[in-house]
Each structure stands twice: as structure tokens, then as C-alpha cells.
Amino acid sequence: MNNPIETFYNWYRGAIRNPQYRWLVILGTALYLVSPVDLLPDFIPLIGVIDDSIVATLLLTELSSLAIGYLRDRRGVDIADSDIKTEDGTVIDVEAS
């Protein structure tokens, strides 16, 4: 059986990347963050903030990943391109070992 945290992460990531459900997941996450009903109650010092911080971090990570992907697609940047061009147009081939 999978780890429940990993299962939730994979579901969340798949749901937020699906254009049909993206805004519903974002809205649901925002409502969870401001809602007084939590998995771990907020009135418990330090422990009550853990679930909110994990969900907020997950949301920001996925939104930034989507934004970076959108900007790369819009600019037409090839991620696999390992050549770097200098200002004068010469190409520097970079090989990582």
C-alpha cells in the first residue's frame, strides 16, 4: 500500500494539472487555508500550523511550476537545449558530467 502522503501529493498534482479541475482545486485549497476546520486544529501551538503550511507550500509549488511551464511554452524555449549563446551569437556547448 502506498504512503498516504505520497498518494495525496500525486492526486493533488494530477488534479491541479488538469485544466478542467484546476480552478476548483485552487479554490478548495484557498478555502481550506482560511477555514477554521482543519485536519490539525489551529489552536494547538505549532502542530496546528503544520497542515496549513504543507498545503500552502504544495499549492505554491504547483502554481509556480505551472507558471514556469506556461512561460516556457509561450516563449518557445526548449528545455532540453544545452547550448548557450553569448551576446555576439557564438554558441558554447555545455556538457555536464
N, C-alpha and C positions, 0 to 999 in steps of 0.2 A: 504494500500500500504506500502511496506517495505521502510525502510530508504535507500536512495541511497548509502550511505557509507557502510552500512551493506551488501547490495546487491553486491557491488563491491568487498568487502572483501570475501564474500562467493564464488563469481565467481573466484577470483584470487586464493584463496586457493584450490578450486577444480581443476582449470586448472594447477596449479604448481604441484599438487599431481598426476596428470595423466601423466604417463610416456611417452605417445605419444606426448604431447604438452609441456612437462617440459622445454626443452631447448629453444623452441620457446618463451615461456613466459619469461624466464630468459633473453634471448637476447633482447626481446622487452622492458623489464624493463630497462636494461642497456642502450639501445638506447634512451629511454625516459629521463633517468637521464642526459645524455650528450647532448641531443638535445636542441637547443635554443627555440624550440616551446614547450610551456608548457601550462597547464591549467591556472596557475597563472604566469604571466611574471616575469622573474628573475630580471628585472631592478627595480622593486618596492621593496624598502628595507623591510626586514623581511617577508613580506607577500609572496614574490616571492620564498622564500626558503621552505615554508610550504609544498607545494605539493611534492617537491623533497624529503624532509625529511620523509614524510609519506610513499611514495613509497619505498624509500631506507630501512626504518625500516621494512616495510611489507616484502620486499624481504629477508632481513637478518633473520627475524624471521622465515619465512617459510623454508629457506635453512638450518638454524640451526636445526629446527625441523626434517627436512628430514634426516640430517646428524646423529642426535641422534638416530632416528628410525633405520637407516641403521646400525649403530654401535651396537645397542641393538640386532637387528636381527642376525648380524654376530657373535656376542659373544654368543648368545643364552640366554640372560638374560631375565628372566620372570619379567615383570613389577609388576604383582600382588603379587609377593613373598614378604611377610612381615617378613621373618626370616632373621636374621643377624648372620653370623658365625664369631667367633673370630679366632685368629691365631691358637689356639690349636684345633679347629674343633668343639667346643661346639656351640650349637645353642641358640641364645637369641630370644625369641618370643616377638615381639613388637606389642602392641595393642594401637591404637590411639583412644582417646575418644573425 
